[in-house]
């Protein structure tokens, strides 16, 4: 953690809402490693005079914990979590962030406030807003074509956004920005993830190298899986802990909403069934052929599930698999996917 950046002389130290304080504390406990992420953030802050830095990762890959740890190490950073109940709408985000920026200001325009902050910054000062779970934003009441949370397209000097989100289809990013930007995809750092997972496991498993090896392999570099498994550790993994099971149930309901039209549910259930049954990656064409379905419809389903899938390009063709084997195992035990 020595590489975690500390911008000089913060303008203020925000007082986070209670629910944010709780999630920051919870997510930063037992934190280990991730030095490569903090180094990348530090380098971005040093080389760009403003901008957006995005951390991309599959569910459970540790994005929220990374952001929580960064905030605890840099208490002047403003923080917002879009995954908490009632916090996924633009109006709530703007009201909360504007309050954190200026407790006494009546200004409710985020771009105007950011410009005011920028005007007061010393040459080396940096003003950072961290947003966790941007993928959870509800855009229902936003102006069509606007940025998620109405995030500014342009940023004034010294202002940065540090964002986490699940994998997404680039054309559906929900952000149009004209500022320096960098994306760090955790999936592109398998060695570093593996090493951090080992260190994390060793906090719970003392000098049991075989169990450490088994757990590291079983985890597939997924910290959510480990955080649920380790407290009730055993050498068998046939039964999921209640917390992990509830987590996977949320995934399933998001992939196939219970209130969606029956024809849509049927197609999604069929596509998911194929993904569960295959032991490796599979193409949209193969799924469509198996189901005797339109390939375009299958591709649309897979695009909407991007956050829950791992993509591989083989012989010029994109192939898909569920992001974690334990999620696939969970789905395989369900009576149906609807």
Residue pairs with C-beta under 8 A, 6 or more apart in sequence:
1 35
1 38
1 69
1 73
3 35
3 38
3 39
3 42
4 38
4 41
4 42
4 69
4 70
4 73
4 74
5 38
5 41
5 42
5 45
5 46
5 74
6 73
6 74
7 45
7 74
7 76
7 124
7 125
7 126
7 128
8 122
8 124
8 125
9 122
9 125
10 76
10 125
11 76
11 117
11 120
11 121
11 125
11 127
12 76
13 75
13 76
14 76
14 77
14 78
14 79
14 100
14 101
15 100
16 24
16 79
16 100
17 96
19 81
19 84
19 87
20 79
20 80
20 81
20 84
23 64
23 68
23 81
23 84
23 132
24 68
24 71
24 72
24 79
25 68
26 68
27 64
27 65
27 67
27 68
27 69
28 65
28 68
28 69
28 71
28 72
30 200
30 203
31 65
31 68
31 69
32 196
32 199
32 200
32 203
33 192
33 195
33 196
33 199
33 200
34 62
34 65
34 66
34 69
34 192
34 196
35 192
36 189
36 192
37 55
37 66
37 184
37 186
38 70
40 53
40 182
40 184
41 53
41 70
41 162
44 51
44 53
44 180
44 182
45 53
45 126
45 128
45 160
48 160
48 180
48 182
49 157
49 158
49 180
50 155
50 156
50 157
50 158
50 159
50 160
50 179
50 180
51 155
51 160
51 161
51 179
51 180
51 181
51 182
52 151
52 155
52 160
52 161
52 163
52 175
52 177
52 179
52 180
52 181
52 182
53 160
53 161
53 162
53 163
53 181
53 182
53 184
54 134
54 163
54 164
54 165
54 181
54 182
54 183
54 184
55 63
55 66
55 67
55 162
55 163
55 164
55 165
55 184
55 186
56 63
56 164
56 165
56 166
56 167
56 168
56 183
56 184
56 185
56 186
56 187
57 63
57 164
57 166
57 167
57 185
57 186
57 187
58 166
58 167
58 186
58 187
58 222
58 307
58 308
58 310
58 323
58 324
59 166
59 224
59 247
59 251
59 307
59 308
59 323
59 324
60 222
60 223
60 224
60 225
60 247
60 324
61 186
61 187
61 193
61 221
61 222
61 223
61 224
62 186
62 196
62 223
62 224
63 132
63 133
63 164
63 165
63 166
63 186
64 81
64 83
64 132
64 133
64 164
65 223
66 164
67 79
67 130
67 132
67 162
67 164
68 132
70 77
70 130
70 162
71 77
71 79
71 130
74 128
76 128
77 128
77 129
77 130
77 162
78 97
78 100
78 101
78 128
78 129
78 130
79 129
79 130
79 132
80 87
80 93
80 96
80 97
80 129
80 130
80 131
80 132
81 87
81 131
81 132
81 133
82 88
82 93
82 131
82 132
82 133
82 134
82 136
82 137
82 149
83 132
83 133
83 136
86 92
87 93
87 96
88 136
88 137
88 138
89 137
89 138
89 141
90 137
90 139
90 141
90 142
90 148
90 149
90 150
91 141
93 131
93 149
94 108
94 110
94 149
94 150
95 108
97 110
97 129
98 105
98 107
98 108
98 110
98 113
101 113
101 114
101 117
102 113
102 116
105 113
107 113
107 116
110 150
110 152
111 152
111 154
114 127
114 152
114 155
114 156
114 159
115 156
117 127
117 156
117 158
117 159
118 127
118 156
118 157
118 158
118 159
119 156
121 127
121 157
121 158
125 158
126 158
126 160
127 158
127 159
127 160
128 160
128 161
128 162
129 159
129 160
129 161
129 162
130 161
130 162
130 163
131 149
131 161
131 162
131 163
131 164
132 164
133 164
133 165
134 148
134 149
134 163
134 164
134 165
134 174
135 165
135 166
135 168
135 307
137 148
137 149
137 174
139 146
139 148
139 174
142 148
142 150
147 153
147 174
147 175
147 176
147 177
148 174
148 175
151 161
151 175
151 177
152 177
153 176
153 177
153 178
153 179
154 177
154 178
154 179
155 161
155 177
155 179
166 306
166 307
166 308
167 185
167 187
167 306
167 307
167 309
167 311
168 174
168 306
168 307
169 303
169 306
172 303
186 193
187 310
190 221
193 221
194 216
194 221
197 216
197 219
197 221
197 223
197 226
198 212
198 216
200 223
200 226
201 212
201 215
201 216
201 219
201 226
201 230
202 212
204 230
204 231
204 233
205 211
205 212
205 215
205 230
205 233
211 233
211 235
214 235
215 226
215 229
215 230
215 233
218 225
218 229
218 237
218 326
219 225
219 226
219 229
220 324
220 325
222 324
222 326
224 244
224 247
225 244
225 324
225 326
227 243
228 240
228 241
228 243
228 244
228 247
229 237
229 241
229 244
231 241
232 241
237 326
240 248
240 326
240 330
244 326
245 330
248 326
248 327
248 330
248 331
251 308
251 327
252 330
252 331
252 334
252 337
255 268
255 272
255 305
255 308
256 265
256 268
256 269
256 272
256 337
256 338
258 338
260 268
265 338
267 291
267 293
267 297
267 298
267 301
268 301
268 337
269 336
269 337
269 338
270 291
270 293
271 287
271 291
271 293
271 298
271 301
271 302
272 331
272 337
273 337
274 282
274 287
274 290
274 291
275 282
275 287
275 309
275 320
275 321
275 322
275 328
276 322
276 328
276 331
276 332
277 332
278 321
280 321
281 310
281 312
281 314
281 319
281 320
281 321
282 319
282 320
282 321
283 317
283 318
283 319
283 320
284 295
284 298
284 299
284 302
284 318
284 320
285 295
285 317
287 293
287 298
287 302
287 320
288 294
288 295
288 297
288 298
291 298
302 309
302 320
308 322
308 323
308 327
309 320
309 321
309 322
309 323
310 320
310 321
310 322
310 323
311 318
311 319
311 320
312 318
312 319
312 321
313 319
322 328
322 331
331 337
